[in-house]
Amino acid sequence: MNSKILKFEILGIVFISLAGSLLHFTFNLLNRFWLVGAFSAVNESTWEHLKLAVIPALVWALLESRVFRSRANNFFCAKASGTYLMPILIVVFFYSYTAILGYNLLAFDISIFILAVIIGQLVSYKIMVRPEFSQKFNTVSLLSLIILLLAFVVLTFYPPHIFLFQDPISGGYGIIK
């Protein structure tokens, strides 16, 4: 069973990376349709780029839940841990290297995205193969995933005016007209 879980987590790395890359462009490709904006990047802010990892990770978790939810230990705790870790790592790595260099490099940005996805999926795997936690952890974790999804959707349309949400090109926030 552990090898099957590991294979799915590795497939998840590929899925999240590819789907996240596509979500960078879907909003503009689909004529800036508001519903697409809820799940894809609507501007060049850091927050919107975090969606590129989180939304595909949530979709992958939903797909995996049909296979593993009752057969893998700590499924929702594992998925919440991995999914929350991805944007945290992206933010920490991105702002660390740009503070050192004074500018960003696309190759570094893409590498950070992929590295965060790899680490998130491997953490998820490690938690799923551990002895079973209390069911309370899985319940709280499932709720935390729902809250994360709602935060990304709502804050696309009602972003706070802080640096994380500001488009560095236009200076705007959220869906920019």
N, C-alpha and C positions, 0 to 999 in steps of 0.2 A: 504493500500500500504506500509506503514512504516514497518509493521510486516513482509511483504514479503521481503522487502529489508534487514531487520535485519536477517531473516532466511538465505538469500543468503550470507550475510557477514559472518555469523557463519559457513555455509558450506564452504565458502572460507578459513576460518581458518584451517579447517580440510584438505581441498584440498592442500593448500599451504604447510602446515606442512608435509603432507605425500609425496607430489611430491618433495618438497625440500629435504627431507630425501633420496628419491630414487636418485635424481640428484647428490648426493654425490658420488655415486658408478657407475653411468652409463658410464662414460668415460672409466674407466678401464674394466668394464664388456663387453663393446662393442669394445674391442681391440683398444682403444685409437684412434678411428675414429675422424678425425679433426672436422667434422661437429657436432658431438655429443659434442665435447669440447667447441664449441661456446655457448652451452646452459647448460652445466653441469660443475661441478668443475673439473679442470684439475690438481690441486695440492692442497697443504694444506695451501695456503696463505689466509689471511683474505679476500682479494678481491674475490677470487674464492668461498669462503664460503658465501659471500654476494649474489652471484648468486642464491644460494639455496632458498633465499626468493624472490628475484626480478623476476626471470624468471617465477616461478609458479604464482606469483602475477599478472604478465602481462598476462599470459595465462588465469587466472581466470577473469581478467578484460575484456579480449576479449570475453570469454564465457558470462559474465554478460552483456556486451554491447548489445548483441542480445536480451536480456530480458528488460533491463532498460534504455538504452541510451536515448530514447525519452520519457520515463515515469518517470524517476527519475531526480530530480533537480541536476545540477552541476556534472553530471556523471564523466566526464573526470577530472575535478578538484578534485573530491573525490578520484578517483583512483590514480591520480598522487600524491596527498598528502599522502595517505596511503602507496603507493609503495615506495616513496622516504623516508618516515619516517622509514620504516623497516630497511634498511641498516644503517641509521644514528643511530638508537637505538642500533643495534647490535654492531657497532663500539664503541659507547660511553660506553655501559655496559661492553663489553668485555675488553676494555683497562682500564677501571676504576677498575674492580675487579682484573685483573691480575697485575695492578700496586700496588694494596694493598697487594695481596697475594704473588706476585713474580712468580707465575706460573698459568697455567690454569687447570681447572677441566672439564672433558667431561660433567658431569651432569649439571654444570653451563652453559656451552656453549649451550647445547641443550635447557635448560630452557630459556636462553636469546633469542635464535632463536624463540621459541614458543611465548614467551612474546612479542617480537617485531612484530610478525605476528598478534597476538591478538590486540595489540594496533593499528597497521596499519589498520586492517580491521574495528575496531570500529571507528576510526577517519574517515575512508571512509564513513561509515554509517552515522555518525553525519553530514557530509557535504552534503550527498545526501538528507537528510530530512530537510535541511535548505531552506529558501526561495531562489528562483533562483538568481544566480549571473549573471553578465554580460556575454554574449556569448563569449566575448574576453577571459575571464578566462578559459573557456572550450577549446577554440582553442589553447591557449598557453599551457594549461595542456596536451592536446593531443600531441602537438609537444614535450613537455618535456618528455613524456613517450617514444616516438620514439627515442629521443636523449639518454635516459637512456639505452634502449635496444641496440642501436648501440655502446654505450660506453662499455657495458659489452662484447659484441661480439668482437669488435676491440681490446680492451685492453687485451683480452685473448691471442691474437696472437702477439700483440705489447705492452707488459706491460712496464711501466716506471720502472726504477730500484730504487724504493723506498720501504720502509718497508711494506707498505700495500699489495704490490704485491709479496713480497718475500716468498717463501716456507720455513718455518722454519726447515724443515727436510733436504732438499737437498741444500738450499741456492740459488736455481735457481728461475727463473721467467717464467711465462707463461707455455706453454707445455714443459715439461722437458723430454729430450730424455733418 
